[in-house]
């Protein structure tokens, strides 16, 4: 009935077929173990009596995570002797999406007579200040067993609340802080954990940690750029830029499915090897390789699609191409239509990738607001090191990144609770009922109580969602923490109203050196030729430094027009040749007297509009 209401009418038939298949194979899944045992106890009194006599004492751990079936089984088995001991923390009941219900532990005292409640309130892990925050937050919940954690540990530092401009600033702040804390307090990498509400949030932290050469491990998960959906879309982008990339082609040629199966792929690979050509070259003439008409049509459609994507490379920026590819291939649509928990996460991840590409295209390369190459090839060059596989020993000395659900039961010297923003944490899908919101608050409680000595709570003013820059409200959970327990500060870009975006904060020379270190020497063998977009960019011509006019003050550039004279704090005097870009992110092409033509993002560039009565150096007055 629930599946019918949710517009999933076929689920009943699928489940029925699944049950029959399990029975035919003599197999039980986890739910069967519970449901069939429950049926055994309720339908066969002699079996119930047998097990009631066998289990005189029943002890259950993590009782807050039990589901209704487990609850009923425990009640049946314990009914005779009522020697039931359960251990659990209602404040850490966070698995409702797996079927667990907090009501099992909340109702326990009503289910049995003469219940003795033992509260284990002394904490041996955290500082007093951390526990004060945890107590204040969880006490807002109505559905709970009241308790107050205390400790004999030191007061410790106040909890640090950090506001950043963007999620990328948030990532940079965390990486910077880890580096600083390691130097100042001699911490190891493994002493730090970065905890977040959704898997997609890991991207900004991974990128910042990589840039600072801080090793990390995704605990209980996969690195952002190693997730299947990310590798799928990136493979499309790689192949569009470099049609000789056979590995990328193998990944995308039949995903989403388009009727080009393994047999066809094997023939293509064989033909490519026999003719010493790339697979793409073979695809240009499928009839020559003996493919039947139906397969030829599928191949022709694929070739036409890829060529249409490639034709955009010189006309569109990286985000415009990537968005178009995700839409036209139905890759994004397929992920959107998967409403399972895993499907929702995969869709969030692909949106995060598109968001990061858009932010990269709309962000300057330096604090002068200069915008250079924002093509897809340039973007792929930026992320090459990030997409390299980097498997690490989970017990190695690495910073641990994980979702809050994965962090339950763990502890760390230093914890970063990231993304404390409304509609992210608490999650947008969990604010409609008191029960769901209280579970989100319990999640926050779990984050807080993972920390032993230091806790940072971070949130970003802006974050890209579904291709749009969204202004965020701080999480309501932050407002539930008394002011006197917090040490507030701001960490953001010095030059940007939106903060540092992806891949900024380094000079062109530093970026080039980083790419060279990761790439090694270029292979000249035809089949192993390194794609051109992996080659480092040449160094820019040296800027002729400009001494600003006395009293230089940046102007409001919202009304800047072609033909106007300007002065840039670093590049000097010039004339506006062209205006382009979106209304919210205008770009000016300016011809400078001593530094040539440059494209500058006006949201970032420090420009003074030269009045008509002023003359540029070299011009005659009058």
DOGU-884725 format. One record per residue (C-alpha): residue in one letter; x, y, z. Coordinates in steps of 0.001 Angstrom, whole numbers, padded with zeros to 6 digits, always signed. Layout:
N
AXYZ...
END
This chain:
622
X+000000+000000+000000X+002838+002414+000822X+004496+001606-002503X+001243+002251-004343X+000829+005623-002620X+004444+006455-003494X+003772+005659-007158X+005800+002433-007054X+003137-000103-008125X+005664-002656-009385X+007412-003009-006020X+004903-005560-004710X+005517-007819-007699X+009277-007370-007428X+009226-008185-003712X+007069-011255-004300X+009509-012547-006918X+012420-011806-004571X+010836-013780-001716X+010235-016764-004012X+013820-016638-005264X+015156-016590-001686X+012949-019543-000743X+014072-021500-003805X+017696-020934-002801X+017166-021719+000867X+018276-018211+001827X+017172-015669+004425X+018042-011993+004393X+018315-009959+007606X+014621-009022+007626X+013651-012673+007135X+015649-013676+010208X+013553-011281+012278X+010139-011704+010667X+010251-015497+010411X+011466-015813+013998X+008657-013493+015105X+006147-015686+013227X+007643-018772+014857X+007107-017304+018328X+003573-016029+017662X+002199-018964+015652X+003771-021832+017578X+003278-021520+021384X+005523-024510+022074X+008413-022753+020351X+007782-019581+022345X+007776-021567+025603X+010973-023364+024607X+012917-020166+024016X+011424-018369+027031X+012756-021153+029247X+016076-021216+027413X+016753-017479+027756X+016141-016640+031412X+018225-013465+031171X+018216-011201+028139X+020805-008447+027647X+020664-006042+024707X+023210-003409+023730X+022535-000291+021604X+018832-000608+022366X+018116+002836+020907X+018899+001385+017459X+016396-001486+017554X+013474-001688+015134X+009821-002690+015753X+010394-006363+014872X+013269-006649+017340X+011162-004887+019955X+008331-007416+019611X+010720-010384+019733X+012325-009074+022934X+008909-008549+024558X+007861-012102+023686X+011059-013717+024941X+011178-011636+028129X+007523-011975+029092X+008033-015065+031300X+010934-014004+033552X+011073-010253+032888X+014833-010369+033362X+015577-007943+030567X+018533-005552+030672X+018938-003035+027884X+021778-000565+027436X+021459+002445+025193X+021577+006188+024788X+018370+007703+023500X+020339+010854+022635X+022212+008827+020020X+019207+007307+018254X+020053+008377+014677X+019141+005443+012436X+015449+005860+011674X+016261+005572+007960X+017244+001950+008702X+013986+001269+010514X+015159+001984+014063X+012790+003827+016386X+013643+005808+019501X+010277+004849+020996X+011626+001400+021919X+013962+002829+024542X+011645+005667+025605X+008785+003231+026328X+010879+000580+028080X+009869+001702+031560X+006200+001324+030596X+006665-002144+029102X+007818-003877+032295X+006982-003663+035979X+009613-002702+038546X+012074-001257+036040X+015306+000098+037512X+016814+002995+035568X+020571+003488+035872X+021926+006700+034367X+025593+006675+033382X+026139+010404+033354X+029847+010734+034099X+031840+011299+030924X+035532+010405+030721X+036145+011663+027191X+035368+015341+026764X+036129+018638+028479X+033563+020430+030619X+032874+023068+027959X+032187+020465+025283X+029757+018660+027602X+028023+021923+028537X+027310+022504+024839X+026114+018918+024351X+023755+019162+027336X+022292+022492+026213X+021618+021234+022693X+020030+017887+023561X+017857+019371+026309X+015817+021159+023631X+014388+017777+022593X+011109+016770+024216X+011319+013064+023415X+014147+011949+025701X+015189+010427+029000X+016471+013397+030960X+020097+013298+032004X+023014+015684+032516X+026503+014655+031467X+029356+015771+033707X+033090+015175+033877X+036074+015610+036165X+038136+016673+033152X+039378+020239+032744X+037140+023047+031511X+039001+023175+028233X+038666+025784+025521X+035440+027365+024396X+033881+025860+021301X+034993+027819+018252X+032210+028968+015928X+033587+029896+012513X+031633+031687+009792X+033094+031567+006283X+031951+033162+003043X+031724+029966+000971X+031995+026221+001397X+035414+026421-000274X+036518+028970+002320X+035230+026514+004906X+037433+023778+003438X+040443+026079+003341X+039904+027203+006945X+039767+023609+008176X+042940+022623+006302X+044765+025750+007514X+043685+025102+011099X+044830+021482+011015X+048240+022565+009760X+048487+025278+012417X+047363+022969+015253X+049884+020317+014240X+052689+022852+014492X+051492+024537+017670X+050275+021555+019700X+052189+018681+018064X+049036+016836+017042X+049174+014026+014486X+046907+013888+011452X+044929+011045+013031X+043928+013347+015907X+041597+015286+013570X+038144+014411+012236X+035975+016407+009840X+032312+015458+010229X+029530+016479+007851X+025849+015764+007242X+026028+014618+003596X+028684+012814+001567X+028727+015560-001069X+030260+017977+001446X+033563+016115+001449X+034675+017679-001863X+035728+021082-000502X+037668+019501+002363X+039382+016942+000137X+040533+019615-002288X+041917+021867+000455X+043679+019023+002266X+045277+017837-000965X+046575+021277-001768X+048241+021477+001622X+049629+017921+001329X+047704+016769+004392X+046910+013042+004064X+043311+012058+004714X+041029+009040+004659X+037323+008900+003871X+036168+006746+006769X+033443+004293+005807X+033157+005797+002335X+034852+006723-000914X+036785+009856-001822X+034605+012366-003689X+036391+012086-007018X+036476+008281-006775X+032687+007937-006500X+031173+006236-009511X+028809+009015-010525X+031629+011578-010378X+033979+009390-012422X+031201+008847-014984X+030597+012542-015668X+034299+013407-015523X+034955+010612-018042X+032510+012285-020457X+034297+015599-019977X+037731+014023-020451X+036682+012289-023648X+035126+015399-025146X+038445+017201-024713X+040616+014255-025766X+038968+011716-028094X+042025+009435-027844X+041258+008694-024195X+040172+005067-024637X+039713+004461-020901X+037226+007318-020646X+035422+006048-023749X+035062+002539-022336X+033398+004030-019255X+030845+006188-021064X+030006+004431-024316X+027118+002492-022798X+026294+004594-019748X+023529+005493-019544X+022571+002393-021535X+022307+002986-025280X+022555-000503-026765X+026330-000752-027125X+027105-003808-025027X+030201-005786-024083X+030290-007808-027302X+030281-004633-029384X+032927-003083-027149X+035174-006142-027499X+034922-005869-031296X+035774-002176-031171X+038834-002792-028994X+039987-005615-031287X+039554-003449-034386X+041435-000578-032730X+044347-002846-031810X+044496-004450-035262X+044481-001080-037035X+046676+000746-034492X+043953+003337-034036X+041991+004758-031150X+038531+003344-030496X+037070+006727-031446X+038619+006432-034910X+037008+003011-035352X+033657+004423-034239X+033770+006906-037122X+033263+004034-039579X+031395+001214-037803X+030303-000567-041003X+033941-001249-041845X+034189-003300-038660X+031219-005458-039591X+028582-004192-037160X+024960-004882-037948X+022515-002090-038718X+021027-001811-035205X+024419-001544-033557X+025581+000888-036245X+022635+003177-035455X+023484+003179-031737X+027134+003934-032528X+026233+006693-034988X+023974+008336-032398X+026770+008218-029823X+029302+009700-032251X+026899+012497-033214X+026273+013302-029551X+029984+013451-028688X+030721+015657-031702X+027957+018043-030652X+029526+018270-027198X+032991+018843-028655X+031668+021665-030824X+030868+023607-027639X+034438+023615-026337X+035501+026869-027998X+032184+028627-027417X+031182+027739-023859X+032880+027679-020476X+033470+024555-018411X+030198+024753-016479X+028037+025324-019557X+029570+022295-021266X+029366+020074-018169X+025749+021036-017459X+024788+020350-021088X+026556+016971-021052X+024870+015911-017809X+021471+016854-019208X+021760+015536-022776X+023210+012167-021776X+020367+011688-019244X+023044+010948-016648X+021675+013514-014186X+018073+012494-014895X+018831+008844-014190X+020352+009737-010831X+017465+012094-010001X+014909+009344-010655X+016598+006971-008195X+014854+007816-004912X+016683+005252-002782X+018938+006549+000000X+021987+005727-002113X+020385+007266-005203X+019697+010542-003420X+023322+010674-002262X+024592+010020-005798X+022390+012809-007146X+023670+015173-004435X+027237+014266-005381X+026745+015016-009082X+025092+018327-008196X+028056+019153-005966X+030420+018490-008876X+028407+020771-011164X+028255+023391-008408X+032031+023281-008000X+032546+023687-011757X+030200+026674-011853X+031922+028333-008919X+035303+027754-010582X+034118+029393-013824X+032733+032401-011940X+035784+032972-009775X+038957+034966-010449X+042415+033436-010544X+043929+035928-008135X+043102+038796-005829X+043273+041282-008707X+040074+039836-010144X+041860+038550-013243X+040015+035853-015171X+041943+033747-017646X+041020+030427-019221X+037684+029058-017950X+037389+026349-020595X+036623+022704-019894X+040215+021771-020734X+041486+024249-018134X+039106+022856-015519X+040221+019284-016182X+043799+020416-015794X+042906+021832-012372X+041301+018649-011030X+043728+016106-012473X+045588+015538-009211X+042317+015336-007306X+040954+012553-009519X+044011+010322-009133X+043285+007223-007076X+044909+007465-003666X+044249+004380-001577X+045438+004635+002020X+045703+002309+004967X+042649+003125+007133X+044875+002912+010235X+047499+005272+008805X+048253+008704+010245X+045588+010549+008276X+042869+013094+008923X+039534+011284+009008X+036603+012574+006943X+033187+011012+007446X+029466+011531+007710X+028074+011928+011201X+026320+008571+010972X+029680+006895+010337X+031250+008690+013329X+029005+007166+015986X+031091+005317+018558X+034351+007061+017611X+036335+009769+019384X+039001+012269+018333X+041174+014869+019999X+039962+017544+017573X+036657+017634+015696X+035314+019941+012991X+031505+019963+012803X+030988+021298+009278X+028093+022804+007364X+025893+023965+010255X+023396+025699+007966X+019629+025596+007744X+018361+023053+005172X+021724+021293+005285X+021990+020543+008994X+019186+020155+009918X+018521+018569+006566X+015759+020073+004422X+013890+016753+004440X+013876+016562+008232X+012269+019812+009363X+008607+018995+008734X+007925+017033+011919X+009121+017303+015502X+010329+013687+015457X+012523+014204+012400X+013919+017490+013670X+014747+015955+017037X+016686+013187+015306X+018698+015846+013464X+019420+017445+016835X+020567+014071+018153X+022922+013913+015185X+024397+017240+016251X+024753+015879+019782X+026692+012925+018372X+029042+015319+016553X+029718+017350+019690X+030414+014320+021858X+032998+012886+019437X+035428+015634+020523X+037810+015132+023425X+039603+018482+023646X+038858+020812+020739X+035686+021433+018756X+035140+023771+015818X+031663+024425+014412X+031744+025882+010899X+029188+027208+008450X+029260+029096+005155X+027335+032224+004171X+026958+030986+000601X+026947+027582-001028X+026156+026544-004594X+023095+024329-004859X+021710+023115-008166X+023831+025658-010009X+022641+028652-007983X+024567+030578-005341X+022376+030329-002239X+022567+032547+000844X+022518+030382+003966X+021072+030945+007402X+023110+029573+010318X+021646+026357+011678X+019015+026716+014389X+021193+024385+016456X+023854+027091+016740X+021291+029417+018290X+020602+026795+020964X+024154+027123+022308X+024616+029822+024982X+026793+032704+023777X+029193+032370+026710X+030211+028876+025556X+031249+030041+022080X+034301+031780+020693X+033073+033343+017442X+035213+034429+014507X+035175+034870+010738X+037404+033151+008192X+037042+034241+004589X+038668+035691+001557X+040387+039032+001831X+039473+040018-001680X+036184+038382-002520X+032597+039207-001615X+031888+035514-002040X+035125+034140-000657X+037737+031945-002221X+036371+029582-004825X+037896+026394-006109X+041538+026256-007013X+042372+029812-005997X+044835+031238-003545X+047945+030164-005457X+049920+031970-008099X+050110+030675-011654X+053674+029598-010954X+052664+027623-007860X+049848+025930-009738X+052154+025015-012606X+054762+023579-010235X+052075+021457-008597X+050949+020031-011924X+054506+019303-013039X+055265+017450-009833X+052275+015188-010357X+052686+014546-014039X+056297+013642-014736X+057628+013574-018279X+055325+013521-021236X+055115+010130-022978X+055495+010406-026723X+054135+006925-027502X+051010+007270-029624X+048685+005117-027541X+049894+006507-024231X+050160+010144-025207X+049194+012315-022286X+046128+014440-023064X+047016+017996-023912X+044893+019358-021095X+047229+017710-018570X+050210+019763-019701X+051068+022705-017432X+050231+026177-018600X+053179+028410-019480X+054091+031133-017037X+052321+034417-017627X+054249+037394-018825X+055586+039446-015949X+053240+042200-014853X+054525+045762-015101X+053808+046989-011595X+051752+050168-011227X+051894+052720-008415X+048263+053734-007718X+047220+057360-007838X+047377+059076-004460X+044134+058499-002577X+043174+055568-004838X+039723+054269-003933X+037842+051560-005819X+034679+052740-007586X+031237+051214-007862X+031523+049384-011202X+027853+048449-011597X+027434+051068-014342X+030801+050530-016059X+030524+050791-019855X+032610+050183-022944X+034969+053047-023744X+035340+054220-020158X+038791+054940-018789X+039795+053160-015600X+042699+052689-013229X+043460+049275-011709X+045413+049148-008470X+047968+046720-009932X+047688+046800-013735X+047470+050557-014114X+045451+052671-016553X+043330+051237-019337X+040188+051451-021435X+037158+049143-021229X+036916+047317-024561X+034014+044970-023848X+031472+044011-021173X+030273+040416-020801X+029281+037830-018214X+026123+037390-016168X+024357+040314-014491X+025398+039069-011053X+028981+038413-012179X+030010+040935-014887X+033319+040625-016726X+035193+043521-018327X+037780+043155-021082X+040250+045976-020476X+043189+047070-022599X+045898+048313-020251X+048621+050678-021405X+051482+048647-019991X+049989+045208-019303X+048035+044405-022437X+044488+043078-022584X+042992+041315-019579X+039584+040007-018537X+038615+041029-015023X+035683+040003-012847X+034224+043251-011569X+032943+041704-008341X+036570+041213-007351X+038710+043709-009262X+039857+046902-007533X+039084+049480-010242X+038766+053257-010110X+036725+054887-012860X+038702+057801-014292X+036631+060993-014509X+036189+062670-017884X+038201+065670-016758X+041149+063424-015897X+043609+062366-018557X+045506+059140-018772X+049293+059319-018647X+050540+060253-022110X+047325+062058-023035X+047254+065794-023467X+045037+067764-021161X+042166+069634-022597
END
